[in-house]
């Protein structure tokens, strides 16, 4: 709560301003603490992602030290995906009921315990069972961390910053995977892969996880005092209830009203009357956004919720109770989201499986594990560099389907070029394949944050956590069988022709995903609501300047 008092200092805050034609403005406070929250999440996400691919990138060393065969190594790589299938629905409920802060604290705890478990495996139990236990503990963190970027962006950032914030958070995962592909082959080498080398490798990860656990446990702030956009303002009552639940669940709830920092006066009343959210057969929007305060909350949370409940006329519609599954069904009722849901799940599920097995796929062509590590590292670095300005551009134009479809087309073309290079093996095959693989990282990295934000736009006002987790859940349902199908195709030891079949299968699936995402109509519910809010403010100002007795047509305030 001390961080709250720091955060509301006027000189430390900025505003997101919408300027209308008549000179009036809509201002939403953007607290500097949003960057701290984003940084802490990025630290957690990167560290956990680096642990994911360790066994898959040093396959032979893992087999020898832990006494594994190829199937068990692939099971270790697939543990994150398998766990997400089982516990993904639990993550939906936790984010919905307890909020993003509690979800990240849970993720941080399991990340640290998993890193300690790897030390135990190396020192006392270098076998498959202990390695799998530590991998499962780390996999719990992935469940909460990977789909969280759009939730964090919506909670803290203005409408012109959300895609950028989602990109930074998502890129942290990619950078973690890059480090996880680069560092292990340098430490645990084919010539030196004894116990001391594994201890050095896992000591790096354990030290890192200890630092981020401290940040998440004691520094990560609650949500902002006031909403950063009109789309979040309408969710004010639900947000207040969730923050109160976070405080109570974390043990930081105050025992008196005086201990709670009061929001600015503007937070307790609407700036203007936002438009009503209508429900129809194509877009059943009248669903519960978050839990109400009927959970035995403290006096402070009741006061906060009662105050924020007056923020908009929409609140009475939004606060109708609906379960998490009702909200998921509401998402799937929208054609645009169904195409995105299936298409991106196919694309990422197959991509994740092939990424984890890339060292095995290209081994028959004479490409070493160390080279694959550098390929992965360079690919992710290239993607990270281009993803940030690309997301800033998407924030400005507020169009999602066309950029996302273009990135999927680019991925399909580059996957095909990569496979053709390995098929015909021209002079300089390795540098050409290396270049194709690195360039492939640019559309891949650009597609992830746009996908998350597009899903939120299509499913608004459903809670931001649900659409992203649903897509990632189905992607893991696809990835798990692929992690066993692809090795069965390429064989053990891997055969060149079979490995090429696996690559061309990825090209085909990428093409199908492009069709599924690009075909449905783009219906951006959140953008439509924010535009309607600006229209209401503009018309309200015009109405105030008219003679008494005139009014604004109510139909213009509806979407």
N, C-alpha and C positions, 0 to 999 in steps of 0.2 A: 504493500500500500504506500510505502514511502516513494516507490517509483512512480506511482500515480501523481503524487504531489509535485515531483520534479517535472513530470510530463505535461502538466497543465500550465506551466509557466508560459506566459504569452510570448516571451522572446525566444522560446525554444520550439514553438510550433509554427506550422505553415498551414495554408488553406488551399483547398481545391476550389477554384472559382469558375462558375459558368456565367458568362456575360451575355445578356440578352440584347436584342435589337434596341430596346427602349432604354438601355443603360442600367437596368436592375441586375442584381447578381444573386446567385445561390452560393453560399460559402459553407464548406464542410471542413472541420478541423482535421488535419493530418498530423498526428503526433510523431515526433522524432523517434519515440520508442519502437515504432514499427520496424525500423531498420535493425534494431537490436534483436527483436523477435525473429526477423528473417535470418539474421546472422546465426543465431543459436540453432535454428532449425537446419540451416545449411551445414553446420558443423556436425550435427547428429546424422543427417542424411548421407553425407560424404563418408563418414567413418564406417557406417553400417554397410554401405554399398561396397566398400573396399574389401570387407570380409567375405562377401558373397562368392566371389569368383576364384578364391585362393586355390582350392583343390582342383578346379577345372583347368587352371593355367599351368600347373606343375603336375601333370598327370602321372608321369613315370615315378617321380620322387614320392608322390603321395602313395602310390601303390606299394613301393618298397618299404617306406618307413611305417605306414599304418597297416600293412598287410592286406591291401585291398585289391580287388579286380576292377575291370573297367565299369561293370554294372554298378558297383558300390560307389565308385568315384562319381558317376553320373547321378546317383541317388543323392549324394551330398550336394551336388550343384542344383538338384531339383528340389531340395528341402524347402527353400524359400517359397517356391510356387505351390508345393503341396500344402504347406502350412497356411498359405493365404486362402486356399480353397476352403479349408476347414474353419479358420478363425476370421475370415473376412467379414461375415455377417456380424460377429461380435464387435469388430472395429466400427462398423456402421452405428451400432447402438451406443457404443461408448462415446463417440464423437457427438452423436445427437443428444445424449442425455447429460454428459459431463463437460463437453466442449473440447477445443483443440489443446488447451494447456494440459489437461489431465491425460489426454491421449499421448502427448509427447513425453510427459513424465514417465508414463508406463513404458513407452518405447525405450527411453534412455536407461531405465532400470534393467530391462532384459538385455540391452546391448552390452552393458558392463558385465553382467553375470555370464553372458555367452563368451566374452573375451577371456574371463577368468577360467571358464570351462575348457578352453583350448590349452591353457597352461597346464591344467590338470591332465588333459589327454596326452600331452607330450611328456610330462614328467613321470606319470604313474600308470597311464592306461592308453598307450598308443595303439588303439584298435578302432574298428568301425563304430562300435556302440558309443564310445565316449565322443568320438568326432561328430557323430550324428546328433548327440544330445546338445553339444555346444552350438552346432549349426542351427538346430531348432530354436534354441534360445535367441540367437541372433536373428532368426527369421521372424520372430514376434515383432521385433523392431521394424522390419521391413513392412509389415502389415499396416502399421500406423504411420510410417514416415512417407512411403512412396505416394499415396493418394492425397497427402495433406496440403501440398502447395496451393491449390485453389481455395481451400478453406482459409488458410492464413491470409491469402491475398484479399479475399472478400472481407474478412474481419477487420483488417488494418489499413488497406490501401484504397485510394480514390479510383474512380472509374477510368482515369487515364494512366493508371499505374499498375492495374491488376495483372495484365498479361506479362509485364516486365517482372513483377514480383514472382509470379508463378514460374517464369523462365529461370530466374536466379535460383529459386528453390529446387526446380527440377534439374538444372545443370549441376547442382551440387551432387546429386546422385550419380550423374554421368562422370563427373570428375573423380568420384570415389571409385567407380568401376575402372576408370583409366589407371588410377594408382594401383588398384588391386591386380590389374593385368601387367603392370610394369615392374613393380617392386618384387613380388615373390620369385620370378625367375632370376633376379639379380642376387638374391640372398640364398635361396635354396636351389643350388645349381646341380646339374647332372653329376658333376665330379665331387661335390661337397654338399650332402643333404642329410647329415646326421642330426642328432638331437639338439646340439648347440645351435645349428643354423635355424631349425624350426623355432627354438626358444627366442632367438633374436627377432625373427619375423613376427611372432605373436606378441612379443614385448612391445613392439612399436604400436600395434593395434590396441593393446590393453592400456598403455599410457594415454593414448589419444582418447579412448572411451572414458577414462577417469576424468579427464578435463571437461569433456562435454557433459558428463553426468553431473558435475558440479554446476555448470552453467544452467542446465535445464532444471535442476532441483532448486536452486536458490536465486537465480537471476531472471529467468524468463518471466515477462510481465503478463498480467491478465489482459483481457481485451481492452480496447480504447474506451475512454469515458463516453464519447459521443460517436455516432456512426460516421464513417468516412464518405458515404454516398447516399443518394436517395434510395437505392436498392436495399441498402442495409438499414436505413432509417425506418423503413416500413416493418423491418423485423425487430425493431427495438424491444418490444415486450418479451419476445422469446429470447433475444440475446441477453437481456438483463437477468432472466430466470436462469439461463445456462451459466452466466458468470457467477451468480450467487451459488449455484450448485458447485462450480469449480472451487470457489472459496471454501465452501463447507466441506467438500470432499478432500481438499488439500490440507485442511486444518487451519486455514488462515481467516476463517469467518470471524467478524467482530462480534462482541457480545453486546454492544450498544450502538445506537444509531450515530452517536457523535464520533465514533471511530472510523466511519466510512466517509471518504472524501466525496463531497457533493459535486455533481456535475454542474456545468455552467447553466444559467437559466434557459438558454436556448435548447438544452437537451430535454427539458421537461414539457415542451410544447412544440407543435409542428411549426416549421417555418412557413408552410403554406399547406393547403389541403391536397394531399396526394391523391391521384386517381384511384378508383376502386379497381380491384383485380377481379375480372369477370371469369366465370367458369363456363366452358362449352364442351362439346363432345370431343373436339380435337385437342384441347389444352385444358385439362381439369386442374385449374390452378388453385382452387379453394381447398388447400390441404393444410395440415398443421405444419408450421415451420419448425417449431421447437416446443419443448414442454412448457406448460404454464407454471405458475408458482404454487400450484396445489400439491406441494411435496413437503409440507411442514417447514417452510423456509423461515429464517430468522426475521426479526422485525426490520433489519436493514435491507434484506433482499425483498421483502414485501414492499417497503417504501420505494426501493429502486424500481421494482416492476410496476408499481402503481403510477409512479411518476412517468416512466417511459411509455406506459400504456396509452397515455394521452397524446403521443406523438403524431398519430395519423388516424384518419378515418378508416383505414384498411385494417387496423389492428383487430377489430372485433371479428372480421372475417378470417384473419390469419390464425387467430388463437384457437380455432376449433381443433379438437384433439384428433390426431390421426397417428397410427403406428408407423414405424419405420418401413414396414412392408407396404403399407398404403401409399407412402411416398414413392417407393420404388416402382410400384405398379403405375403410379401417375407418370413417372418418367417414361416407362415402356409404352405408355399409351400414345406417345408422340412419334410420328413417323421419322422425323429427322434424327431423334435420339436413337431409335432402333437401328437405323443404318450406321450411325456412329458407333453404337454399342457393339454390334457384330463385326463391322469392318475393322475397327481399331483393335479389338480383341484378337482377331485373326492375325493382323499385322504384327502386333507386339508379341503375341504368344509365340509365333514362329521365329521372330527376330531374336527374342531372348534365348530360345532353345539353341539356335544356331550360333549365337554369340558365345554361349557357354561351352559349345563343342567345337569352336572354330579351329583350335589347335589340332584336334583329331581330324577334322574335315580336310585341312590343307596339308597334313603331314605326308600323304602319298605324293604330293607334288614337290616335295623337298623343301618346304618352308618350315623353319624351326620354331620351337615354342618361344624362344627369345624374340624372334622376328614378329610372331603373332602378338606378343606383348607390346612391342613398339607400334605395331599397326593399330591395336586397340587404343593405346594411349594417344597416338597422333590423331586418330579419328575423333575421339571425344574432345580433345583440345580444339580441333578445327570447328567442330559443331558448337562448342561453348562460345567461341569467339563470335561466330555469326548469329547465334540464337538471340543474344541480348539486343543488338540493334534491330533484328527482325521483329522481335516481340514489341519493341518500342514503336515500330511502324504499325503493327497490328493494333496497338492501343490507340493510335491516332485515327485510323480509318474505321475501327470497330466492325470489320468484316472478317469472318472466320472460315467459312466453308471453302472459298476460292483459294486462300493461302494454304490451307491444310491439304486440299486436293492436289495443288501444285507440288507440295512437298512429297506426297505419296507417289506421284508420277515420277519425280526425280529419283526417289528411292528405287522404284521398279526398274528404271533405265540403268542406274548405277549397279544394282544387283546383277542385272543381265550382263553388263560389261565386265564385271568382276568374274562371273562364271565363264564367259566366253574367253577371257584371258587365260584362265586355268585350263580351259578345254583345248585351245589351239597352241598354247605355250610358245609364244613368239620369243625372239631374242629379247632379253631384258624382261622376262616374264615377271620376276619378283618385284622390280621397281614399278612396273605398270600395275600389277595387282595391288601393290602397296598404295599407289596413288588413288586407284578406284575406291579402295576400302576407306581411305582417309576422307575423300570427297563425300562418300556415303554418309559420313557422320554429320554433315551440315544439314541435309533435309531431315534426318532422324532427330537431331536435337531441336530443330525448329518445330517439328510436328508435335512433340510431347506437350509443351505448355499451351499451344493453340488448341490441341484436343481437349485438355482439361477445361479451358475457358469456354470453348464452344459448347461443351457438355453442360456447363453451368448456365450459359445463355439459353440453351434449348429447354432446360428443365426448371428455370426460375418460376415460382419462388420456392421450390423444393430445396431443402438444406444442401449446401455445396458439397458436403462430404459424400452424399449418397451416389451421385452420378459418377464421380471419379472412382470410388471404391467398386461400384458395380462393373465398370469397364475393366479395371485391373483384375477383379475377381474372374471374369470370363476369360481374360487374357491368360491367366494362370491355369484355368481349366484347359485351355488349348496347349499351353507350354509343357505341362507335365507329361502327357502322352508323347509329345514331340521329342522330349528329351530321351525317350526310350525308342521311339520309332526311327529317329535319325541314326543313332548308333547301330540299330539293327540293319538299316539300309547300307551304311558305309562299311559294316563288318569289323571284325577284330582279328587280325590287324586290318586297318582301313585299306580299301581298294580304291584306286583312282576313279574308275568309271562310276562306282557307287557313290563316291563323294560328290561327283558332279551332278548326279541325279538329285541328291539332297539340295544342292544349291539352286538348281532349276525349279525344284518344288517351291522354294522360297520366293523365287521370281513370280511364279504363278499366283501364289497366295497374296503377294503384294499387289498384283494387278487386280485381283478380286476385291481386295480391301479398298482400293481406289474407287472402284465402281460403287461399292456399298456406301461409301462416305459422300461421294460427289453427286449421286443421283437425287436424293430427297431434297425437298425445298428447305431453304434456310429460314427458320422462324426464330428470331432472337427475342425471347420474352423479356429478359432483363433490360436489354437496350430499349425496347419499346416502352417499358415502364419508366425508365429514367427520362426518356424523351417526353413522355406524357407529363411527368412531374414538372419539367421545364416549361411545357406549354401552359400548364395550370398556373405557374408562377407568373408567366408573361401575361396571360389573360387576366389574372387577378390584379396585376398592377394597372392594366388598362381600365379595368372595371372601377378601381378606386378613384381614377381621375374623371369618371363620368359623373353625371348628375345623380343625386340620390334616387333610389328606386330602380336603377338599372341593374342587370345581373349578367353573369356569364353563362352561356349555354352549357348545361351539365354534360351533354353528350360529348363535348370536346375533352372532358376529363376522364374518359374511359378508354381502355385498350381491350 
